[in-house]
Amino acid sequence: MMLKIAGVLLCFVFIGIVAATSIKRKRSAGSKVVSLSQVKKMRSTAAHEGKSKGQKCSSCKEPGKKLTFYATNDGRVIGVCSTCKPAVERQGLLPL
């Protein structure tokens, strides 16, 4: 009789622990959600402060404000700044 009571009590304790951890996980999972308005706001402020340097040129690796994209012969896409553009056009690559 004592074993049955101990077994039932142990089951209740186990179920209580599982329920408590699942509730805690559900509450903490909500903190991982980021609203898109916050992300847009952060990006716009970074661009105004000069922190956003843009993409880098595939040839010289300098961050360029305006890149022209080309498809290479093996199918890769490269972005080239205005200073590296003549070298890429001599290779016969066409802009995308």
Secondary structure by P-SEA (a helix, b strand, c coil): caaaaaaaaaaaaaaaaaaaaaaaaaaaaaaacccaaaaaaaaaaaaaaccccccccccccccccbbbbbbcccbbbbbbcccaaaaaaaaccccc
